[in-house]
């Protein structure tokens, strides 16, 4: 098996479609991370009882961010997928964010996407199409999760699909330079 972080993301800048790899399905307490060296998914942490991932969570391959990892993506799906799933998603926005740990602050944005095969979320095109408090609840999840890990998560704002597409383009360039 090839390194999944190097899989082409196949971004279509016109439609916002691209590939994502799911690390942690919605509703799971177990947080998995892809390990490029072993090419396996390893258990990183377990959330406390009563806390679980609100959406499928993973990364956009062939991208690289400030934290040394690919771009994070939260994916709205009709039902949770599985660890390691390759999904075609449509970018609908981004929660721009910073994480602070051990006195160091890094950008750590969270892309928002809809799985291309969705029936429930097919009409979602921007964050404004989501129900009231949906984004606020996602931000609260990250604040609480990071607090448990000794980090500080701070939202800098929410942008639409154009900003999400531009983030993928920029993080792709960074990944190509680092290769």
Protein Blocks (a to p, Z undefined) as FASTA:
>chain_A
ZZfklgcfkiafknopacdddfbdghiabdcdddfklopacdfbdcdehiacfbdcddde
hiacfkopacddddddfbdcdehiacddddfbdcdddddeehiacdddddddddfkbfkl
mmpmbfklpcehklmmmmmmmmmmmmmnopacddfbdcdfklmmmmmmmmmmmmmmmZZ
